[in-house]
């Protein structure tokens, strides 16, 4: 399977909320500090979304949030038939 054939895995609303919790960030802090082009209002809307495929613009925001959170040490795990989705925070080297 080529990279183009691999489905894009978007982080869910619950994963974003969990990641913010691990980093102790408010929606405002996430928007202002990690993703300055994403407003608190947009983050709030994304975090309350129900399942479904977001439009292209919203997918770009999901990608930006995921990249910013991963840069801060967040790891995302996507569910399958055996496991549920999850989030964890890597330890920072001392």
PDB file of N, CA, C and O in Angstrom, chain B, residues numbered from 101:
ATOM      1  N   UNK B 101       0.852  -1.177   0.000  1.00  0.00           N
ATOM      2  CA  UNK B 101       0.000   0.000   0.000  1.00  0.00           C
ATOM      3  C   UNK B 101       0.898   1.241   0.000  1.00  0.00           C
ATOM      4  O   UNK B 101       1.827   1.336   0.802  1.00  0.00           O
ATOM      5  N   UNK B 102       0.624   2.179  -0.888  1.00  0.00           N
ATOM      6  CA  UNK B 102       1.412   3.409  -0.949  1.00  0.00           C
ATOM      7  C   UNK B 102       0.890   4.415   0.062  1.00  0.00           C
ATOM      8  O   UNK B 102      -0.203   4.254   0.605  1.00  0.00           O
ATOM      9  N   UNK B 103       1.689   5.465   0.315  1.00  0.00           N
ATOM     10  CA  UNK B 103       1.259   6.516   1.239  1.00  0.00           C
ATOM     11  C   UNK B 103      -0.052   7.147   0.794  1.00  0.00           C
ATOM     12  O   UNK B 103      -0.886   7.506   1.625  1.00  0.00           O
ATOM     13  N   UNK B 104      -0.235   7.283  -0.511  1.00  0.00           N
ATOM     14  CA  UNK B 104      -1.460   7.894  -1.026  1.00  0.00           C
ATOM     15  C   UNK B 104      -2.682   7.027  -0.753  1.00  0.00           C
ATOM     16  O   UNK B 104      -3.800   7.538  -0.694  1.00  0.00           O
ATOM     17  N   UNK B 105      -2.484   5.719  -0.586  1.00  0.00           N
ATOM     18  CA  UNK B 105      -3.600   4.808  -0.355  1.00  0.00           C
ATOM     19  C   UNK B 105      -3.946   4.647   1.125  1.00  0.00           C
ATOM     20  O   UNK B 105      -5.003   4.112   1.461  1.00  0.00           O
ATOM     21  N   UNK B 106      -3.062   5.107   2.007  1.00  0.00           N
ATOM     22  CA  UNK B 106      -3.311   4.984   3.437  1.00  0.00           C
ATOM     23  C   UNK B 106      -4.309   6.055   3.855  1.00  0.00           C
ATOM     24  O   UNK B 106      -4.082   7.235   3.587  1.00  0.00           O
ATOM     25  N   UNK B 107      -5.402   5.679   4.499  1.00  0.00           N
ATOM     26  CA  UNK B 107      -6.385   6.682   4.896  1.00  0.00           C
ATOM     27  C   UNK B 107      -5.798   7.634   5.936  1.00  0.00           C
ATOM     28  O   UNK B 107      -5.019   7.242   6.804  1.00  0.00           O
ATOM     29  N   UNK B 108      -6.199   8.889   5.815  1.00  0.00           N
ATOM     30  CA  UNK B 108      -5.735   9.919   6.740  1.00  0.00           C
ATOM     31  C   UNK B 108      -6.400   9.718   8.101  1.00  0.00           C
ATOM     32  O   UNK B 108      -7.625   9.628   8.187  1.00  0.00           O
ATOM     33  N   UNK B 109      -5.607   9.647   9.148  1.00  0.00           N
ATOM     34  CA  UNK B 109      -6.142   9.478  10.492  1.00  0.00           C
ATOM     35  C   UNK B 109      -6.225  10.837  11.172  1.00  0.00           C
ATOM     36  O   UNK B 109      -5.206  11.459  11.472  1.00  0.00           O
ATOM     37  N   UNK B 110      -7.434  11.283  11.408  1.00  0.00           N
ATOM     38  CA  UNK B 110      -7.642  12.560  12.077  1.00  0.00           C
ATOM     39  C   UNK B 110      -7.897  12.316  13.551  1.00  0.00           C
ATOM     40  O   UNK B 110      -8.562  11.351  13.929  1.00  0.00           O
ATOM     41  N   UNK B 111      -7.363  13.200  14.378  1.00  0.00           N
ATOM     42  CA  UNK B 111      -7.606  13.077  15.808  1.00  0.00           C
ATOM     43  C   UNK B 111      -9.050  13.473  16.104  1.00  0.00           C
ATOM     44  O   UNK B 111      -9.603  14.373  15.472  1.00  0.00           O
ATOM     45  N   UNK B 112      -9.636  12.799  17.054  1.00  0.00           N
ATOM     46  CA  UNK B 112     -11.034  13.049  17.406  1.00  0.00           C
ATOM     47  C   UNK B 112     -11.138  14.192  18.407  1.00  0.00           C
ATOM     48  O   UNK B 112     -10.141  14.636  18.977  1.00  0.00           O
ATOM     49  N   UNK B 113     -12.358  14.654  18.606  1.00  0.00           N
ATOM     50  CA  UNK B 113     -12.622  15.700  19.597  1.00  0.00           C
ATOM     51  C   UNK B 113     -12.163  15.253  20.981  1.00  0.00           C
ATOM     52  O   UNK B 113     -11.564  16.034  21.720  1.00  0.00           O
ATOM     53  N   UNK B 114     -12.442  14.007  21.331  1.00  0.00           N
ATOM     54  CA  UNK B 114     -12.039  13.488  22.646  1.00  0.00           C
ATOM     55  C   UNK B 114     -10.522  13.445  22.781  1.00  0.00           C
ATOM     56  O   UNK B 114      -9.989  13.713  23.858  1.00  0.00           O
ATOM     57  N   UNK B 115      -9.825  13.112  21.705  1.00  0.00           N
ATOM     58  CA  UNK B 115      -8.365  13.070  21.748  1.00  0.00           C
ATOM     59  C   UNK B 115      -7.778  14.467  21.957  1.00  0.00           C
ATOM     60  O   UNK B 115      -6.800  14.629  22.688  1.00  0.00           O
ATOM     61  N   UNK B 116      -8.370  15.463  21.321  1.00  0.00           N
ATOM     62  CA  UNK B 116      -7.892  16.841  21.496  1.00  0.00           C
ATOM     63  C   UNK B 116      -8.100  17.278  22.937  1.00  0.00           C
ATOM     64  O   UNK B 116      -7.202  17.855  23.550  1.00  0.00           O
ATOM     65  N   UNK B 117      -9.289  17.004  23.483  1.00  0.00           N
ATOM     66  CA  UNK B 117      -9.562  17.383  24.880  1.00  0.00           C
ATOM     67  C   UNK B 117      -8.596  16.677  25.830  1.00  0.00           C
ATOM     68  O   UNK B 117      -8.074  17.292  26.760  1.00  0.00           O
ATOM     69  N   UNK B 118      -8.358  15.387  25.596  1.00  0.00           N
ATOM     70  CA  UNK B 118      -7.449  14.626  26.457  1.00  0.00           C
ATOM     71  C   UNK B 118      -6.021  15.167  26.363  1.00  0.00           C
ATOM     72  O   UNK B 118      -5.331  15.284  27.375  1.00  0.00           O
ATOM     73  N   UNK B 119      -5.589  15.491  25.167  1.00  0.00           N
ATOM     74  CA  UNK B 119      -4.236  16.029  24.980  1.00  0.00           C
ATOM     75  C   UNK B 119      -4.086  17.368  25.692  1.00  0.00           C
ATOM     76  O   UNK B 119      -3.068  17.626  26.334  1.00  0.00           O
ATOM     77  N   UNK B 120      -5.096  18.211  25.576  1.00  0.00           N
ATOM     78  CA  UNK B 120      -5.055  19.498  26.289  1.00  0.00           C
ATOM     79  C   UNK B 120      -4.965  19.272  27.784  1.00  0.00           C
ATOM     80  O   UNK B 120      -4.235  19.975  28.483  1.00  0.00           O
ATOM     81  N   UNK B 121      -5.711  18.288  28.278  1.00  0.00           N
ATOM     82  CA  UNK B 121      -5.688  17.976  29.703  1.00  0.00           C
ATOM     83  C   UNK B 121      -4.312  17.528  30.168  1.00  0.00           C
ATOM     84  O   UNK B 121      -3.844  17.948  31.226  1.00  0.00           O
ATOM     85  N   UNK B 122      -3.661  16.678  29.383  1.00  0.00           N
ATOM     86  CA  UNK B 122      -2.320  16.214  29.744  1.00  0.00           C
ATOM     87  C   UNK B 122      -1.313  17.361  29.770  1.00  0.00           C
ATOM     88  O   UNK B 122      -0.377  17.357  30.569  1.00  0.00           O
ATOM     89  N   UNK B 123      -1.511  18.334  28.896  1.00  0.00           N
ATOM     90  CA  UNK B 123      -0.601  19.480  28.833  1.00  0.00           C
ATOM     91  C   UNK B 123      -1.059  20.637  29.719  1.00  0.00           C
ATOM     92  O   UNK B 123      -0.382  21.660  29.825  1.00  0.00           O
ATOM     93  N   UNK B 124      -2.226  20.455  30.357  1.00  0.00           N
ATOM     94  CA  UNK B 124      -2.801  21.498  31.212  1.00  0.00           C
ATOM     95  C   UNK B 124      -2.980  22.817  30.449  1.00  0.00           C
ATOM     96  O   UNK B 124      -2.584  23.883  30.920  1.00  0.00           O
ATOM     97  N   UNK B 125      -3.581  22.717  29.267  1.00  0.00           N
ATOM     98  CA  UNK B 125      -3.821  23.878  28.421  1.00  0.00           C
ATOM     99  C   UNK B 125      -5.314  24.136  28.272  1.00  0.00           C
ATOM    100  O   UNK B 125      -6.103  23.202  28.129  1.00  0.00           O
ATOM    101  N   UNK B 126      -5.688  25.388  28.306  1.00  0.00           N
ATOM    102  CA  UNK B 126      -7.066  25.763  27.985  1.00  0.00           C
ATOM    103  C   UNK B 126      -7.193  25.833  26.460  1.00  0.00           C
ATOM    104  O   UNK B 126      -6.193  25.780  25.745  1.00  0.00           O
ATOM    105  N   UNK B 127      -8.417  25.950  25.977  1.00  0.00           N
ATOM    106  CA  UNK B 127      -8.615  26.121  24.542  1.00  0.00           C
ATOM    107  C   UNK B 127      -7.926  27.393  24.069  1.00  0.00           C
ATOM    108  O   UNK B 127      -7.317  27.413  23.000  1.00  0.00           O
ATOM    109  N   UNK B 128      -8.022  28.448  24.861  1.00  0.00           N
ATOM    110  CA  UNK B 128      -7.388  29.719  24.509  1.00  0.00           C
ATOM    111  C   UNK B 128      -5.875  29.560  24.428  1.00  0.00           C
ATOM    112  O   UNK B 128      -5.249  30.042  23.484  1.00  0.00           O
ATOM    113  N   UNK B 129      -5.285  28.886  25.412  1.00  0.00           N
ATOM    114  CA  UNK B 129      -3.832  28.684  25.398  1.00  0.00           C
ATOM    115  C   UNK B 129      -3.397  27.854  24.198  1.00  0.00           C
ATOM    116  O   UNK B 129      -2.379  28.150  23.572  1.00  0.00           O
ATOM    117  N   UNK B 130      -4.154  26.832  23.880  1.00  0.00           N
ATOM    118  CA  UNK B 130      -3.826  26.007  22.718  1.00  0.00           C
ATOM    119  C   UNK B 130      -3.859  26.854  21.452  1.00  0.00           C
ATOM    120  O   UNK B 130      -2.959  26.769  20.617  1.00  0.00           O
ATOM    121  N   UNK B 131      -4.897  27.667  21.315  1.00  0.00           N
ATOM    122  CA  UNK B 131      -5.031  28.509  20.131  1.00  0.00           C
ATOM    123  C   UNK B 131      -3.996  29.613  20.043  1.00  0.00           C
ATOM    124  O   UNK B 131      -3.467  29.885  18.965  1.00  0.00           O
ATOM    125  N   UNK B 132      -3.700  30.253  21.168  1.00  0.00           N
ATOM    126  CA  UNK B 132      -2.772  31.385  21.145  1.00  0.00           C
ATOM    127  C   UNK B 132      -1.316  30.947  21.132  1.00  0.00           C
ATOM    128  O   UNK B 132      -0.482  31.595  20.501  1.00  0.00           O
ATOM    129  N   UNK B 133      -1.002  29.863  21.816  1.00  0.00           N
ATOM    130  CA  UNK B 133       0.390  29.473  21.994  1.00  0.00           C
ATOM    131  C   UNK B 133       0.864  28.474  20.948  1.00  0.00           C
ATOM    132  O   UNK B 133       1.882  28.697  20.291  1.00  0.00           O
ATOM    133  N   UNK B 134       0.140  27.387  20.790  1.00  0.00           N
ATOM    134  CA  UNK B 134       0.621  26.310  19.923  1.00  0.00           C
ATOM    135  C   UNK B 134       0.157  26.438  18.481  1.00  0.00           C
ATOM    136  O   UNK B 134       0.888  26.074  17.559  1.00  0.00           O
ATOM    137  N   UNK B 135      -1.028  26.941  18.282  1.00  0.00           N
ATOM    138  CA  UNK B 135      -1.580  27.061  16.929  1.00  0.00           C
ATOM    139  C   UNK B 135      -2.154  28.460  16.748  1.00  0.00           C
ATOM    140  O   UNK B 135      -3.373  28.631  16.772  1.00  0.00           O
ATOM    141  N   UNK B 136      -1.290  29.472  16.566  1.00  0.00           N
ATOM    142  CA  UNK B 136      -1.751  30.857  16.547  1.00  0.00           C
ATOM    143  C   UNK B 136      -2.751  31.197  15.446  1.00  0.00           C
ATOM    144  O   UNK B 136      -3.435  32.216  15.539  1.00  0.00           O
ATOM    145  N   UNK B 137      -2.851  30.378  14.418  1.00  0.00           N
ATOM    146  CA  UNK B 137      -3.817  30.652  13.357  1.00  0.00           C
ATOM    147  C   UNK B 137      -5.167  29.991  13.603  1.00  0.00           C
ATOM    148  O   UNK B 137      -6.055  30.053  12.752  1.00  0.00           O
ATOM    149  N   UNK B 138      -5.327  29.355  14.770  1.00  0.00           N
ATOM    150  CA  UNK B 138      -6.577  28.671  15.106  1.00  0.00           C
ATOM    151  C   UNK B 138      -7.184  29.354  16.327  1.00  0.00           C
ATOM    152  O   UNK B 138      -6.557  29.422  17.383  1.00  0.00           O
ATOM    153  N   UNK B 139      -8.395  29.852  16.179  1.00  0.00           N
ATOM    154  CA  UNK B 139      -9.034  30.579  17.280  1.00  0.00           C
ATOM    155  C   UNK B 139      -9.588  29.633  18.345  1.00  0.00           C
ATOM    156  O   UNK B 139      -9.811  28.451  18.082  1.00  0.00           O
ATOM    157  N   UNK B 140      -9.805  30.157  19.529  1.00  0.00           N
ATOM    158  CA  UNK B 140     -10.412  29.392  20.615  1.00  0.00           C
ATOM    159  C   UNK B 140     -11.792  28.912  20.191  1.00  0.00           C
ATOM    160  O   UNK B 140     -12.189  27.790  20.506  1.00  0.00           O
ATOM    161  N   UNK B 141     -12.508  29.745  19.492  1.00  0.00           N
ATOM    162  CA  UNK B 141     -13.859  29.383  19.038  1.00  0.00           C
ATOM    163  C   UNK B 141     -13.816  28.162  18.108  1.00  0.00           C
ATOM    164  O   UNK B 141     -14.646  27.259  18.217  1.00  0.00           O
ATOM    165  N   UNK B 142     -12.851  28.148  17.203  1.00  0.00           N
ATOM    166  CA  UNK B 142     -12.707  27.010  16.295  1.00  0.00           C
ATOM    167  C   UNK B 142     -12.361  25.748  17.071  1.00  0.00           C
ATOM    168  O   UNK B 142     -12.920  24.682  16.809  1.00  0.00           O
ATOM    169  N   UNK B 143     -11.441  25.865  18.026  1.00  0.00           N
ATOM    170  CA  UNK B 143     -11.078  24.708  18.849  1.00  0.00           C
ATOM    171  C   UNK B 143     -12.298  24.209  19.610  1.00  0.00           C
ATOM    172  O   UNK B 143     -12.524  23.002  19.701  1.00  0.00           O
ATOM    173  N   UNK B 144     -13.083  25.129  20.155  1.00  0.00           N
ATOM    174  CA  UNK B 144     -14.298  24.752  20.881  1.00  0.00           C
ATOM    175  C   UNK B 144     -15.259  23.989  19.973  1.00  0.00           C
ATOM    176  O   UNK B 144     -15.820  22.970  20.377  1.00  0.00           O
ATOM    177  N   UNK B 145     -15.446  24.476  18.758  1.00  0.00           N
ATOM    178  CA  UNK B 145     -16.341  23.795  17.812  1.00  0.00           C
ATOM    179  C   UNK B 145     -15.829  22.394  17.483  1.00  0.00           C
ATOM    180  O   UNK B 145     -16.600  21.435  17.448  1.00  0.00           O
ATOM    181  N   UNK B 146     -14.534  22.286  17.246  1.00  0.00           N
ATOM    182  CA  UNK B 146     -13.955  20.981  16.912  1.00  0.00           C
ATOM    183  C   UNK B 146     -14.118  20.013  18.075  1.00  0.00           C
ATOM    184  O   UNK B 146     -14.424  18.839  17.869  1.00  0.00           O
ATOM    185  N   UNK B 147     -13.915  20.504  19.304  1.00  0.00           N
ATOM    186  CA  UNK B 147     -14.000  19.631  20.475  1.00  0.00           C
ATOM    187  C   UNK B 147     -15.422  19.174  20.788  1.00  0.00           C
ATOM    188  O   UNK B 147     -15.607  18.234  21.562  1.00  0.00           O
ATOM    189  N   UNK B 148     -16.413  19.811  20.211  1.00  0.00           N
ATOM    190  CA  UNK B 148     -17.794  19.390  20.445  1.00  0.00           C
ATOM    191  C   UNK B 148     -18.392  18.683  19.225  1.00  0.00           C
ATOM    192  O   UNK B 148     -19.572  18.331  19.229  1.00  0.00           O
ATOM    193  N   UNK B 149     -17.589  18.476  18.193  1.00  0.00           N
ATOM    194  CA  UNK B 149     -18.079  17.788  16.999  1.00  0.00           C
ATOM    195  C   UNK B 149     -18.435  16.349  17.313  1.00  0.00           C
ATOM    196  O   UNK B 149     -17.796  15.692  18.134  1.00  0.00           O
ATOM    197  N   UNK B 150     -19.455  15.885  16.649  1.00  0.00           N
ATOM    198  CA  UNK B 150     -19.776  14.462  16.724  1.00  0.00           C
ATOM    199  C   UNK B 150     -19.033  13.770  15.591  1.00  0.00           C
ATOM    200  O   UNK B 150     -18.398  14.426  14.764  1.00  0.00           O
ATOM    201  N   UNK B 151     -19.111  12.476  15.555  1.00  0.00           N
ATOM    202  CA  UNK B 151     -18.403  11.725  14.519  1.00  0.00           C
ATOM    203  C   UNK B 151     -18.837  12.193  13.140  1.00  0.00           C
ATOM    204  O   UNK B 151     -19.952  12.679  12.949  1.00  0.00           O
ATOM    205  N   UNK B 152     -17.956  12.040  12.214  1.00  0.00           N
ATOM    206  CA  UNK B 152     -18.225  12.447  10.847  1.00  0.00           C
ATOM    207  C   UNK B 152     -16.960  12.997  10.231  1.00  0.00           C
ATOM    208  O   UNK B 152     -16.032  13.382  10.943  1.00  0.00           O
ATOM    209  N   UNK B 153     -16.920  13.035   8.958  1.00  0.00           N
ATOM    210  CA  UNK B 153     -15.734  13.492   8.240  1.00  0.00           C
ATOM    211  C   UNK B 153     -15.807  15.005   8.082  1.00  0.00           C
ATOM    212  O   UNK B 153     -16.734  15.512   7.450  1.00  0.00           O
ATOM    213  N   UNK B 154     -14.840  15.739   8.648  1.00  0.00           N
ATOM    214  CA  UNK B 154     -14.867  17.193   8.509  1.00  0.00           C
ATOM    215  C   UNK B 154     -14.532  17.626   7.083  1.00  0.00           C
ATOM    216  O   UNK B 154     -13.922  16.874   6.323  1.00  0.00           O
ATOM    217  N   UNK B 155     -14.939  18.845   6.730  1.00  0.00           N
ATOM    218  CA  UNK B 155     -14.617  19.366   5.407  1.00  0.00           C
ATOM    219  C   UNK B 155     -13.113  19.647   5.309  1.00  0.00           C
ATOM    220  O   UNK B 155     -12.396  19.534   6.303  1.00  0.00           O
ATOM    221  N   UNK B 156     -12.645  20.006   4.135  1.00  0.00           N
ATOM    222  CA  UNK B 156     -11.206  20.187   3.889  1.00  0.00           C
ATOM    223  C   UNK B 156     -10.590  21.229   4.821  1.00  0.00           C
ATOM    224  O   UNK B 156      -9.510  21.008   5.368  1.00  0.00           O
ATOM    225  N   UNK B 157     -11.258  22.343   5.004  1.00  0.00           N
ATOM    226  CA  UNK B 157     -10.723  23.400   5.865  1.00  0.00           C
ATOM    227  C   UNK B 157     -10.574  22.894   7.294  1.00  0.00           C
ATOM    228  O   UNK B 157      -9.558  23.148   7.942  1.00  0.00           O
ATOM    229  N   UNK B 158     -11.571  22.185   7.782  1.00  0.00           N
ATOM    230  CA  UNK B 158     -11.518  21.655   9.147  1.00  0.00           C
ATOM    231  C   UNK B 158     -10.451  20.566   9.264  1.00  0.00           C
ATOM    232  O   UNK B 158      -9.810  20.441  10.308  1.00  0.00           O
ATOM    233  N   UNK B 159     -10.256  19.783   8.214  1.00  0.00           N
ATOM    234  CA  UNK B 159      -9.185  18.777   8.231  1.00  0.00           C
ATOM    235  C   UNK B 159      -7.825  19.443   8.384  1.00  0.00           C
ATOM    236  O   UNK B 159      -6.954  18.932   9.088  1.00  0.00           O
ATOM    237  N   UNK B 160      -7.643  20.589   7.722  1.00  0.00           N
ATOM    238  CA  UNK B 160      -6.380  21.323   7.848  1.00  0.00           C
ATOM    239  C   UNK B 160      -6.159  21.783   9.284  1.00  0.00           C
ATOM    240  O   UNK B 160      -5.029  21.773   9.772  1.00  0.00           O
ATOM    241  N   UNK B 161      -7.229  22.187   9.960  1.00  0.00           N
ATOM    242  CA  UNK B 161      -7.123  22.599  11.367  1.00  0.00           C
ATOM    243  C   UNK B 161      -6.776  21.387  12.228  1.00  0.00           C
ATOM    244  O   UNK B 161      -5.924  21.483  13.111  1.00  0.00           O
ATOM    245  N   UNK B 162      -7.424  20.253  11.982  1.00  0.00           N
ATOM    246  CA  UNK B 162      -7.102  19.017  12.710  1.00  0.00           C
ATOM    247  C   UNK B 162      -5.618  18.684  12.558  1.00  0.00           C
ATOM    248  O   UNK B 162      -4.952  18.329  13.531  1.00  0.00           O
ATOM    249  N   UNK B 163      -5.107  18.802  11.331  1.00  0.00           N
ATOM    250  CA  UNK B 163      -3.694  18.505  11.082  1.00  0.00           C
ATOM    251  C   UNK B 163      -2.793  19.461  11.854  1.00  0.00           C
ATOM    252  O   UNK B 163      -1.792  19.040  12.434  1.00  0.00           O
ATOM    253  N   UNK B 164      -3.144  20.749  11.864  1.00  0.00           N
ATOM    254  CA  UNK B 164      -2.336  21.741  12.588  1.00  0.00           C
ATOM    255  C   UNK B 164      -2.353  21.466  14.085  1.00  0.00           C
ATOM    256  O   UNK B 164      -1.317  21.550  14.746  1.00  0.00           O
ATOM    257  N   UNK B 165      -3.527  21.136  14.623  1.00  0.00           N
ATOM    258  CA  UNK B 165      -3.625  20.816  16.051  1.00  0.00           C
ATOM    259  C   UNK B 165      -2.814  19.569  16.372  1.00  0.00           C
ATOM    260  O   UNK B 165      -2.085  19.535  17.364  1.00  0.00           O
ATOM    261  N   UNK B 166      -2.941  18.553  15.541  1.00  0.00           N
ATOM    262  CA  UNK B 166      -2.196  17.313  15.787  1.00  0.00           C
ATOM    263  C   UNK B 166      -0.691  17.579  15.775  1.00  0.00           C
ATOM    264  O   UNK B 166       0.023  17.121  16.666  1.00  0.00           O
ATOM    265  N   UNK B 167      -0.208  18.312  14.781  1.00  0.00           N
ATOM    266  CA  UNK B 167       1.225  18.605  14.683  1.00  0.00           C
ATOM    267  C   UNK B 167       1.712  19.388  15.898  1.00  0.00           C
ATOM    268  O   UNK B 167       2.776  19.093  16.443  1.00  0.00           O
ATOM    269  N   UNK B 168       0.940  20.380  16.321  1.00  0.00           N
ATOM    270  CA  UNK B 168       1.335  21.198  17.474  1.00  0.00           C
ATOM    271  C   UNK B 168       1.360  20.372  18.754  1.00  0.00           C
ATOM    272  O   UNK B 168       2.283  20.497  19.559  1.00  0.00           O
ATOM    273  N   UNK B 169       0.352  19.533  18.943  1.00  0.00           N
ATOM    274  CA  UNK B 169       0.290  18.708  20.153  1.00  0.00           C
ATOM    275  C   UNK B 169       1.391  17.645  20.158  1.00  0.00           C
ATOM    276  O   UNK B 169       1.976  17.362  21.203  1.00  0.00           O
ATOM    277  N   UNK B 170       1.669  17.066  19.009  1.00  0.00           N
ATOM    278  CA  UNK B 170       2.749  16.077  18.933  1.00  0.00           C
ATOM    279  C   UNK B 170       4.104  16.724  19.214  1.00  0.00           C
ATOM    280  O   UNK B 170       4.978  16.102  19.818  1.00  0.00           O
ATOM    281  N   UNK B 171       4.277  17.958  18.782  1.00  0.00           N
ATOM    282  CA  UNK B 171       5.523  18.686  19.056  1.00  0.00           C
ATOM    283  C   UNK B 171       5.722  18.882  20.560  1.00  0.00           C
ATOM    284  O   UNK B 171       6.855  18.975  21.032  1.00  0.00           O
ATOM    285  N   UNK B 172       4.624  18.944  21.305  1.00  0.00           N
ATOM    286  CA  UNK B 172       4.677  19.112  22.760  1.00  0.00           C
ATOM    287  C   UNK B 172       4.818  17.786  23.501  1.00  0.00           C
ATOM    288  O   UNK B 172       4.848  17.759  24.731  1.00  0.00           O
ATOM    289  N   UNK B 173       4.903  16.684  22.750  1.00  0.00           N
ATOM    290  CA  UNK B 173       5.127  15.386  23.378  1.00  0.00           C
ATOM    291  C   UNK B 173       3.921  14.472  23.439  1.00  0.00           C
ATOM    292  O   UNK B 173       3.991  13.393  24.028  1.00  0.00           O
ATOM    293  N   UNK B 174       2.823  14.883  22.846  1.00  0.00           N
ATOM    294  CA  UNK B 174       1.617  14.050  22.843  1.00  0.00           C
ATOM    295  C   UNK B 174       1.754  12.959  21.783  1.00  0.00           C
ATOM    296  O   UNK B 174       2.213  13.215  20.670  1.00  0.00           O
ATOM    297  N   UNK B 175       1.353  11.753  22.140  1.00  0.00           N
ATOM    298  CA  UNK B 175       1.271  10.644  21.190  1.00  0.00           C
ATOM    299  C   UNK B 175      -0.187  10.219  21.089  1.00  0.00           C
ATOM    300  O   UNK B 175      -0.867  10.062  22.103  1.00  0.00           O
ATOM    301  N   UNK B 176      -0.661  10.034  19.868  1.00  0.00           N
ATOM    302  CA  UNK B 176      -2.037   9.624  19.619  1.00  0.00           C
ATOM    303  C   UNK B 176      -2.064   8.164  19.190  1.00  0.00           C
ATOM    304  O   UNK B 176      -1.218   7.716  18.416  1.00  0.00           O
ATOM    305  N   UNK B 177      -3.043   7.430  19.702  1.00  0.00           N
ATOM    306  CA  UNK B 177      -3.247   6.038  19.335  1.00  0.00           C
ATOM    307  C   UNK B 177      -4.654   5.909  18.776  1.00  0.00           C
ATOM    308  O   UNK B 177      -5.622   6.359  19.389  1.00  0.00           O
ATOM    309  N   UNK B 178      -4.755   5.301  17.625  1.00  0.00           N
ATOM    310  CA  UNK B 178      -6.049   5.180  16.964  1.00  0.00           C
ATOM    311  C   UNK B 178      -6.625   3.799  17.218  1.00  0.00           C
ATOM    312  O   UNK B 178      -5.916   2.793  17.181  1.00  0.00           O
ATOM    313  N   UNK B 179      -7.913   3.772  17.476  1.00  0.00           N
ATOM    314  CA  UNK B 179      -8.586   2.533  17.827  1.00  0.00           C
ATOM    315  C   UNK B 179      -8.671   1.554  16.673  1.00  0.00           C
ATOM    316  O   UNK B 179      -8.576   1.919  15.501  1.00  0.00           O
ATOM    317  N   UNK B 180      -8.852   0.315  17.042  1.00  0.00           N
ATOM    318  CA  UNK B 180      -9.101  -0.738  16.068  1.00  0.00           C
ATOM    319  C   UNK B 180     -10.108  -1.702  16.677  1.00  0.00           C
ATOM    320  O   UNK B 180     -10.791  -1.361  17.642  1.00  0.00           O
ATOM    321  N   UNK B 181     -10.202  -2.895  16.122  1.00  0.00           N
ATOM    322  CA  UNK B 181     -11.210  -3.828  16.630  1.00  0.00           C
ATOM    323  C   UNK B 181     -10.912  -4.313  18.045  1.00  0.00           C
ATOM    324  O   UNK B 181     -11.803  -4.824  18.722  1.00  0.00           O
ATOM    325  N   UNK B 182      -9.669  -4.159  18.497  1.00  0.00           N
ATOM    326  CA  UNK B 182      -9.301  -4.637  19.826  1.00  0.00           C
ATOM    327  C   UNK B 182      -9.120  -3.517  20.855  1.00  0.00           C
ATOM    328  O   UNK B 182      -9.406  -3.705  22.037  1.00  0.00           O
ATOM    329  N   UNK B 183      -8.649  -2.364  20.408  1.00  0.00           N
ATOM    330  CA  UNK B 183      -8.320  -1.272  21.332  1.00  0.00           C
ATOM    331  C   UNK B 183      -9.089  -0.004  20.984  1.00  0.00           C
ATOM    332  O   UNK B 183      -9.472   0.219  19.835  1.00  0.00           O
ATOM    333  N   UNK B 184      -9.305   0.820  22.004  1.00  0.00           N
ATOM    334  CA  UNK B 184      -9.932   2.118  21.783  1.00  0.00           C
ATOM    335  C   UNK B 184      -8.838   3.147  21.516  1.00  0.00           C
ATOM    336  O   UNK B 184      -7.659   2.891  21.761  1.00  0.00           O
ATOM    337  N   UNK B 185      -9.240   4.315  21.012  1.00  0.00           N
ATOM    338  CA  UNK B 185      -8.265   5.372  20.770  1.00  0.00           C
ATOM    339  C   UNK B 185      -7.722   5.894  22.096  1.00  0.00           C
ATOM    340  O   UNK B 185      -8.345   5.730  23.145  1.00  0.00           O
ATOM    341  N   UNK B 186      -6.566   6.517  22.032  1.00  0.00           N
ATOM    342  CA  UNK B 186      -5.971   7.021  23.263  1.00  0.00           C
ATOM    343  C   UNK B 186      -4.929   8.090  23.006  1.00  0.00           C
ATOM    344  O   UNK B 186      -4.552   8.374  21.869  1.00  0.00           O
ATOM    345  N   UNK B 187      -4.479   8.671  24.108  1.00  0.00           N
ATOM    346  CA  UNK B 187      -3.510   9.762  24.082  1.00  0.00           C
ATOM    347  C   UNK B 187      -2.561   9.552  25.246  1.00  0.00           C
ATOM    348  O   UNK B 187      -2.982   9.149  26.330  1.00  0.00           O
ATOM    349  N   UNK B 188      -1.289   9.821  25.027  1.00  0.00           N
ATOM    350  CA  UNK B 188      -0.351   9.808  26.149  1.00  0.00           C
ATOM    351  C   UNK B 188       0.700  10.892  25.924  1.00  0.00           C
ATOM    352  O   UNK B 188       0.877  11.395  24.814  1.00  0.00           O
ATOM    353  N   UNK B 189       1.389  11.233  27.007  1.00  0.00           N
ATOM    354  CA  UNK B 189       2.414  12.272  26.973  1.00  0.00           C
ATOM    355  C   UNK B 189       3.773  11.627  27.193  1.00  0.00           C
ATOM    356  O   UNK B 189       3.990  10.945  28.194  1.00  0.00           O
ATOM    357  N   UNK B 190       4.685  11.847  26.255  1.00  0.00           N
ATOM    358  CA  UNK B 190       6.052  11.338  26.408  1.00  0.00           C
ATOM    359  C   UNK B 190       6.779  12.123  27.492  1.00  0.00           C
ATOM    360  O   UNK B 190       6.555  13.321  27.665  1.00  0.00           O
ATOM    361  N   UNK B 191       7.642  11.440  28.210  1.00  0.00           N
ATOM    362  CA  UNK B 191       8.498  12.122  29.187  1.00  0.00           C
ATOM    363  C   UNK B 191       9.524  12.949  28.429  1.00  0.00           C
ATOM    364  O   UNK B 191      10.062  12.537  27.401  1.00  0.00           O
ATOM    365  N   UNK B 192       9.770  14.115  28.972  1.00  0.00           N
ATOM    366  CA  UNK B 192      10.801  14.965  28.369  1.00  0.00           C
ATOM    367  C   UNK B 192      12.158  14.557  28.925  1.00  0.00           C
ATOM    368  O   UNK B 192      12.282  14.275  30.117  1.00  0.00           O
ATOM    369  N   UNK B 193      13.175  14.525  28.072  1.00  0.00           N
ATOM    370  CA  UNK B 193      14.507  14.179  28.582  1.00  0.00           C
ATOM    371  C   UNK B 193      14.972  15.207  29.609  1.00  0.00           C
ATOM    372  O   UNK B 193      14.720  16.404  29.466  1.00  0.00           O
ATOM    373  N   UNK B 194      15.645  14.730  30.632  1.00  0.00           N
ATOM    374  CA  UNK B 194      16.112  15.647  31.682  1.00  0.00           C
ATOM    375  C   UNK B 194      17.501  16.136  31.402  1.00  0.00           C
ATOM    376  O   UNK B 194      18.051  16.915  32.181  1.00  0.00           O
TER     377      UNK B 194
END
